[in-house]
Amino acid sequence: MKMGTFGREELLKYYLRLIKKYPILAIEDPFAEEDWKAWESIPSNLLIIGDDLLTTNPERIKMAHKRNACNGLLLKVNQIGTITEALEAWKLAKSFGWKVMVSHRSGDTCDSFIADLAVGIGSDFIKSGAPARGERVSKYNRLLRIEEEIS
């Protein structure tokens, strides 16, 4: 198969081949954030997580729900601006029956707050990258400490 630039239909066909061949359970940002038609075409039996599509923004979350464009939110506090706004986005996504993945941002620090947030809201997932650097390891270490505290 020749690789190159895919249009919407080619990219969807490619994803569908991968999904058929491998046990893929979720895809994050499968299409460009303004290509609503493409987002609406992906199978709903797959977890489709919106990051750039949603930007942790309640208005974009409502639009995505209305258009059946995804069924998961990548929640980034510093993407929307405040914890209050992030919690509003989380509540909205959960009200739609969506999965929520709390995430770090590129260039993050060793602050482990997102681990506490993920546990505190009962997030379905946390995304902090491979434990290859200190800012990522700090989040995993905090999760381990939380587990010890609640066990």
Sine and cosine of phi, psi and omega as CSV:
sin_phi,cos_phi,sin_psi,cos_psi,sin_omega,cos_omega
0.00,0.00,0.79,-0.62,0.02,-1.00
-0.98,0.20,0.79,-0.61,0.01,-1.00
-1.00,-0.10,0.52,-0.85,0.02,-1.00
0.02,-1.00,-0.47,-0.88,0.03,-1.00
-0.99,0.15,0.81,-0.59,0.01,-1.00
-0.98,-0.19,0.61,-0.79,0.22,-0.98
-0.99,0.14,0.04,-1.00,-0.03,-1.00
-0.80,0.60,-0.78,0.63,-0.07,-1.00
-0.92,0.40,-0.66,0.75,0.01,-1.00
-0.91,0.42,-0.65,0.76,0.00,-1.00
-0.92,0.40,-0.67,0.75,0.05,-1.00
-0.88,0.48,-0.71,0.71,0.03,-1.00
-0.87,0.49,-0.64,0.77,0.03,-1.00
-0.89,0.46,-0.74,0.67,0.04,-1.00
-0.85,0.53,-0.70,0.71,-0.03,-1.00
-0.89,0.46,-0.60,0.80,0.08,-1.00
-0.90,0.43,-0.69,0.72,0.01,-1.00
-0.89,0.46,-0.68,0.73,-0.01,-1.00
-0.90,0.44,-0.61,0.80,0.01,-1.00
-0.94,0.34,-0.59,0.81,-0.09,-1.00
-0.99,0.12,-0.56,0.83,-0.11,-0.99
-0.84,-0.54,0.39,-0.92,-0.01,-1.00
-0.99,0.16,0.89,0.46,-0.01,-1.00
-0.99,0.17,0.80,-0.60,-0.03,-1.00
-0.97,-0.24,-0.42,0.91,-0.08,-1.00
-0.48,-0.88,0.47,-0.88,0.10,-0.99
-0.72,-0.70,0.71,-0.70,0.06,-1.00
-0.97,-0.22,0.76,-0.65,0.04,-1.00
0.72,0.69,0.89,0.45,-0.03,-1.00
-0.94,0.35,-0.33,0.94,-0.05,-1.00
-0.69,-0.72,0.15,-0.99,0.05,-1.00
-0.88,0.47,0.56,-0.83,-0.15,-0.99
-0.91,0.42,-0.30,0.95,0.03,-1.00
-0.95,-0.30,0.09,1.00,0.01,-1.00
-1.00,-0.04,0.94,0.34,-0.08,-1.00
-0.86,0.51,-0.59,0.81,-0.01,-1.00
-0.87,0.49,-0.65,0.76,0.01,-1.00
-0.92,0.40,-0.71,0.70,0.00,-1.00
-0.86,0.51,-0.60,0.80,-0.01,-1.00
-0.94,0.33,-0.28,0.96,-0.09,-1.00
-1.00,-0.03,-0.18,0.98,-0.07,-1.00
-0.97,0.22,0.60,-0.80,-0.03,-1.00
-0.87,0.50,0.67,-0.74,-0.05,-1.00
-0.99,0.15,-0.11,0.99,0.05,-1.00
-0.99,0.15,0.04,1.00,0.01,-1.00
-0.94,-0.35,0.54,-0.84,0.09,-1.00
-0.98,0.19,0.90,-0.43,0.01,-1.00
-0.94,-0.35,0.93,-0.37,-0.08,-1.00
-0.99,-0.17,0.82,-0.57,0.02,-1.00
-1.00,-0.07,0.82,-0.57,0.10,-0.99
-0.92,-0.40,-0.98,0.19,0.02,-1.00
-0.89,0.46,-0.50,0.86,0.04,-1.00
-0.88,0.47,-0.67,0.74,-0.14,-0.99
-0.98,-0.17,-0.53,0.85,-0.03,-1.00
0.75,0.67,0.57,0.82,-0.01,-1.00
0.79,0.62,0.52,0.86,-0.10,-0.99
-0.95,-0.32,0.87,-0.49,-0.04,-1.00
-0.80,0.59,-0.61,0.79,0.01,-1.00
-0.91,0.42,-0.64,0.77,0.03,-1.00
-0.95,0.32,-0.57,0.82,0.05,-1.00
-0.89,0.45,-0.71,0.71,0.04,-1.00
-0.87,0.50,-0.69,0.72,0.01,-1.00
-0.89,0.46,-0.69,0.72,0.00,-1.00
-0.90,0.44,-0.63,0.78,0.04,-1.00
-0.90,0.43,-0.72,0.69,0.00,-1.00
-0.85,0.52,-0.60,0.80,-0.05,-1.00
-1.00,-0.06,0.03,1.00,-0.02,-1.00
0.81,0.59,0.71,0.71,-0.10,-1.00
-1.00,0.03,-0.42,0.91,0.02,-1.00
-0.35,-0.94,0.09,-1.00,0.00,-1.00
-0.64,-0.77,0.39,0.92,0.04,-1.00
-0.48,-0.88,0.56,-0.83,0.00,-1.00
-0.91,-0.42,0.76,-0.65,0.21,-0.98
-1.00,-0.02,0.94,-0.34,-0.11,-0.99
-1.00,-0.06,0.89,-0.45,0.03,-1.00
-0.80,-0.60,0.94,-0.35,-0.05,-1.00
-0.83,0.55,-0.75,0.67,-0.08,-1.00
-0.98,0.18,0.05,1.00,0.12,-0.99
-0.99,0.11,-0.62,0.79,0.00,-1.00
-1.00,-0.03,-0.52,0.85,0.12,-0.99
0.79,-0.61,-0.73,0.68,-0.04,-1.00
-0.73,-0.69,0.32,-0.95,0.06,-1.00
-0.90,0.44,-0.65,0.76,0.01,-1.00
-0.85,0.53,-0.72,0.69,0.02,-1.00
-0.91,0.41,-0.62,0.78,0.03,-1.00
-0.90,0.43,-0.66,0.76,0.03,-1.00
-0.91,0.40,-0.58,0.82,0.08,-1.00
-0.89,0.47,-0.69,0.72,0.03,-1.00
-0.89,0.45,-0.68,0.74,0.02,-1.00
-0.87,0.48,-0.76,0.65,-0.01,-1.00
-0.86,0.51,-0.66,0.75,0.00,-1.00
-0.90,0.44,-0.74,0.67,0.01,-1.00
-0.86,0.50,-0.70,0.72,0.01,-1.00
-0.91,0.41,-0.57,0.82,0.02,-1.00
-0.90,0.43,-0.40,0.91,0.05,-1.00
-1.00,0.02,-0.03,1.00,-0.03,-1.00
0.99,0.16,0.29,0.96,-0.02,-1.00
-0.98,0.17,0.36,-0.93,0.19,-0.98
-0.99,0.10,0.48,-0.88,0.01,-1.00
-0.79,-0.61,0.74,-0.67,0.06,-1.00
-0.87,-0.49,0.92,-0.40,0.07,-1.00
-0.97,0.24,0.69,-0.73,-0.10,-0.99
-0.70,-0.72,0.45,-0.89,0.16,-0.99
-0.99,0.15,0.07,-1.00,0.11,-0.99
-0.90,-0.43,0.43,-0.90,0.09,-1.00
-0.84,0.54,0.64,-0.77,-0.02,-1.00
0.96,0.26,0.39,0.92,-0.03,-1.00
-0.91,0.41,0.22,-0.98,0.01,-1.00
-0.97,-0.25,-0.05,-1.00,0.04,-1.00
-0.98,0.19,0.03,1.00,0.07,-1.00
-0.87,0.49,0.76,-0.65,-0.10,-1.00
-0.98,-0.20,0.28,0.96,-0.08,-1.00
-0.80,0.60,-0.62,0.79,-0.08,-1.00
-0.89,0.45,-0.43,0.90,0.08,-1.00
-0.91,0.42,-0.71,0.70,0.04,-1.00
-0.90,0.44,-0.67,0.75,0.01,-1.00
-0.88,0.47,-0.73,0.68,-0.02,-1.00
-0.85,0.53,-0.71,0.71,0.01,-1.00
-0.94,0.34,-0.69,0.72,-0.07,-1.00
-0.88,0.48,-0.61,0.79,-0.01,-1.00
-1.00,-0.05,-0.05,1.00,-0.04,-1.00
0.94,0.34,0.62,0.78,0.00,-1.00
-0.83,0.55,0.54,-0.84,0.02,-1.00
-0.95,0.30,-0.54,0.84,-0.05,-1.00
-0.54,-0.84,0.28,-0.96,0.19,-0.98
-0.75,-0.66,0.61,-0.79,0.01,-1.00
-0.83,-0.55,0.92,-0.38,0.06,-1.00
-0.69,-0.73,0.25,0.97,0.11,-0.99
0.99,0.12,0.13,-0.99,0.04,-1.00
-0.90,0.43,0.62,-0.78,-0.04,-1.00
-0.96,0.27,0.88,0.48,-0.08,-1.00
-0.96,-0.27,-0.23,0.97,-0.03,-1.00
-0.68,-0.73,0.37,-0.93,-0.08,-1.00
-0.83,0.56,-0.66,0.75,-0.03,-1.00
-0.92,0.40,-0.41,0.91,0.05,-1.00
-1.00,0.06,-0.70,0.72,0.00,-1.00
-0.86,0.51,-0.58,0.82,-0.01,-1.00
-0.86,0.51,-0.60,0.80,0.02,-1.00
-0.93,0.37,-0.68,0.73,0.02,-1.00
-0.92,0.40,-0.64,0.77,0.05,-1.00
-0.88,0.47,-0.65,0.76,0.03,-1.00
-0.90,0.44,-0.65,0.76,0.06,-1.00
-0.87,0.50,-0.64,0.77,0.04,-1.00
-0.90,0.43,-0.66,0.75,0.03,-1.00
-0.91,0.42,-0.64,0.77,0.04,-1.00
-0.89,0.47,-0.69,0.73,0.02,-1.00
-0.86,0.51,-0.68,0.73,0.03,-1.00
-0.88,0.47,-0.66,0.75,-0.04,-1.00
-0.91,0.40,-0.59,0.81,-0.07,-1.00
-1.00,-0.07,-0.12,0.99,0.02,-1.00
-0.99,0.14,0.00,0.00,0.00,0.00
